Amino acid sequence: MKYSIFIPHLPKQIDSDRIRLELGCHILGDIEKIDIVIDKKNREYNMVFVHYSKWNSDNIQTTDIKKKLDDGISCALYMLSTQSFWKILKAK
């Protein structure tokens, strides 16, 4: 099952390899593709779409995250390496 998330504000210095590494720690699923979109309104941040080829439905936490996203609720994932939260939404 394909599934996509949207990260509305991610610092420009974070590239797709770093995104893949950071999100990989959260075992959400198998990342197929990452699209980074330049935010013309904000020079410090980009917008990011992460496309999963498979969502991890074997883990109760990832199932809960998907349910919240499907219900239109944003989630925050804590990134240990940067000690910050990434807000994620279901991509439309």
N, C-alpha and C positions, 0 to 999 in steps of 0.2 A: 504494500500500500504506500503510495506516495503521499507525503505530507510536508508542508512548508511553514516555517516560522518567519517572523519579521522582527528585527531588532532596530528600533527607530533611531537610537543614538549610540554610536560606537566611535570612540576616538579614531581619528584618521590614521594614526600610526599602527593600528591593529590590522594586519593583512589577513588574507584568506587562510594561510597556513596556521596562523595563531588562532583564528576563529575555530578551525577544525580541531586543533589541539585542546583549546579551552572547553569547547562543547563536548568533545570526546570524553572528558572526565565525568560528564553528567549522564553518560550512557543513554541518551535520548533515542538513538537509533543510528542507522548507517547514512552518513552524509553523502549525497550524490553530487551536489553542486552548491556553490556559494556565489551569490551575486552581490557585489558591493556597488551601491548607488551614491554618487556624490550629492551631498545635501547643499544646495546652492544658497540656502538661507543661513546656514551655520558653517563657518569655515573650519571649525574644530572637529566636527563629527561627520560620519557617513551613516547611511541607512543600509541595512544588510538583510538580504533574504537568504535563508538557509533551506535547501531542498533535501529532504530525506527520501531515500529509496525504500526504507523500511523503518517504521517506528517500533521501538522496543516495548512490546505489550506484555513482556514477561515480568516486568518490574512494577510493583504497585505505585511507586513514586512517579514513574514516567507515565503510567496510565492516568494518575490523578492530574498531572500537568496537562496532558492532552485533553482531558475532560474539561478542565478550566478554560483552556484555550478555545475549545469548541463552543463553550458557553459564552465566549466573548470577554472572558476575564484575563487580564494580563498576569504574567508570572515574573518573578525575579529570580535569576540564577546567580548564586554567589560564586565569583571567580577567585579562588584562593591565591593565585599567583599575583593578582593585582589588588586583592582585598577590596573588591568592588562588586556591585550587582549589575547584571545585564537584564534590562527589561525585555521580555519577549511577548509577542502576540501571535495569533494565528494569521498567516499571510492570506490576503484576500485577492 
